Amino acid sequence: MKRVAAVAVNTFRETIRDRILGVIILFALAMIVASLWLASISLGQEDRMIKDFGLVAISLFGLIVAVFVAASLVRKEVEKRTVFIIFSKPVSRAEFIWGKFLGLAATMFTVLAGMTVFLFVLAWIVARSPSGSLLVAGLLIYLELLVVMAMTMLFSTMTSAILASVWGICVYAAGQLSHNVLSLSKLGHSGIAHAMSLAVFYLVPNLSAVDIRAAVVGEGAVSWTSLAAWSVYLLAYLVVALVVATLIFRRKEF
Amino acid sequence: MPAAVSVVGRAFGERNVTITDDRHPGVRVLEVRDLHKTVAVGFRRRKVDILNGVDLEVDEGDVFGLLGPNGAGKTTTLKVVLGLMRPTSGSVTLGVHGLAELGYLPENPYFYDYLTGSEFLRFCARLFSLDAGQRDQRVTAILADVGLERAAAVQLRKYSKGMLQRIGIAQALINEPRFVLLDEPMTGLDPIGRVEVREIIQRLHERGTTVLFNSHILADVAALCTRIAIMRAGRVVWQGAVDEALSKSPGGDLESFFMDVVKS
């Protein structure tokens, strides 16, 4: 456990100090501020526009950080041969993978917490009342991105950083759309299309199940029981992805 | 000498080499027997033999030079010893308490750009589960040892090649290992850097630490090593004391002996 913590702290330090992360966060904050302009031309929908646009910005920029950093995290260590130094010490492959993931998870938490709190304060100023659901939405975006990070890390143990990033984005997109595609396929007459939709629905993590953006802007209600169950499912999915990543990484030679 | 444990054809777990737990001070710290490594390369997965039956013995207190032309299998041998690669067949027996008593410097090491020298060494110390007090003590001592006290708070991306090599040696020594493996420790260094690394190896020898290093710089090998092995095409073709090599050398120096062995 000490070694997992050591790798995690090291990963957090290394990623949080990376200049590119600062640039991405600046862009995200600029986009959230830009929502003020959109709000000003939205005729009585200011509050809703800021929340909706702000949460999209957090998801989008969070996804960029999650996918690109997670894809390069393990890959970079292999390509730059830092793994020689790590694995010549009493560190197992499992400790390395989990430490890397937890370190990036801490970085991701810092980034998302900063962006969410910024949006929360901005929405509070505009609406003149705080919206706690924004903070919950930010937390659930974090959960979605943790799963995408775990899947991207799994891909990065098998392929190049670029391909792993692309696959990570595909997982995110499929995870957002799989439920809708399954619903649509039930309306159609193609058995094959329905079977394929069903396969994708069960194979990729159902990220849309914890997306409460509609509820945050006043469209529909949140079922907390369902949300809790889907959150447990996503956490289990994440653990399985990391276990598979560890098993693949254990077979690697450097 | 601990009993050699065969690892032929075994599926390995987290660590690819068999590491004995028996300690026999004053005797062998590494014994490699008939080590083979075959890898598949290219689209057609053509099999290439990198190691063709390496036999190697390193005794406690040795400064051991592993020599050979490029592609002879020196780095692969070290990687198999450390568990970074799995052997196809053969056995590796270490007479130390596993990786906890080993130190390793890879060739052309790369470290984490945004960490300071001190943070990087603390990280390495934590991987050996040293507590905070021990970490502070070791990091301070080792930074002084390699002459990097004044650069302790500088990020590694600002280090020169020589400083990176020294921090690399520092991380290899952070756990006070009994056995240190250095892969091309003098490569790319200027004359001052080479002298500094030579002095570090000399100090390790004086403290009784066993050192095995690869090098193409035969003058350093002759000055530092007690024993050498010369590899060619994936096997050890000569192994013995430096004095013996010099006495057999046609030109009286290590270079002509090396050329003689490699070309014969």
Contacts between the chains, C-beta under 8 A, distances in Angstrom:
chain1	res1	chain2	res2	distance
A	2	B	126	6.6
A	2	B	129	5.0
A	3	B	126	7.2
A	3	B	127	5.6
A	3	B	129	6.9
A	5	B	126	7.6
A	6	B	123	6.0
A	6	B	126	3.6
A	6	B	127	5.6
A	7	B	127	7.8
A	9	B	123	7.5
A	9	B	126	7.8
A	10	B	112	7.0
A	10	B	115	7.2
A	10	B	123	4.6
A	13	B	112	8.0
A	13	B	114	6.9
A	13	B	115	6.2
A	13	B	119	6.7
A	14	B	112	5.0
A	14	B	113	7.7
A	14	B	114	5.3
A	14	B	115	6.4
A	17	B	114	3.9
A	18	B	114	6.5
A	80	B	110	4.1
A	81	B	106	5.9
A	81	B	108	7.7
A	81	B	109	7.2
A	81	B	110	5.9
A	82	B	110	5.9
A	82	B	111	6.8
A	82	B	112	7.0
A	83	B	84	7.8
A	84	B	79	7.9
A	84	B	82	7.9
A	84	B	84	6.2
A	84	B	104	7.1
A	84	B	106	4.0
A	84	B	109	7.6
A	85	B	104	7.3
A	85	B	106	6.6
A	85	B	109	6.8
A	85	B	111	7.5
A	85	B	124	7.5
A	85	B	168	8.0
A	85	B	171	6.3
A	86	B	127	7.2
A	87	B	82	7.4
A	87	B	83	6.9
A	87	B	84	5.9
A	88	B	82	4.9
A	88	B	84	7.1
A	88	B	99	6.6
A	88	B	102	6.7
A	88	B	103	7.9
A	88	B	104	3.7
A	88	B	106	7.8
A	88	B	181	8.0
A	89	B	99	5.9
A	89	B	124	6.9
A	89	B	127	4.4
A	89	B	128	6.4
A	89	B	175	7.6
A	90	B	98	6.7
A	90	B	99	4.5
A	90	B	100	5.3
A	90	B	127	7.0
A	90	B	128	6.7
A	90	B	129	8.0
A	91	B	127	5.4
A	92	B	14	4.5
A	93	B	14	6.1
A	94	B	14	7.6
A	250	B	13	7.2
A	250	B	14	6.6
A	253	B	79	7.9
A	253	B	84	6.8
A	253	B	85	4.6
A	253	B	86	6.1
A	254	B	79	6.9
A	254	B	84	4.6
A	254	B	85	6.9
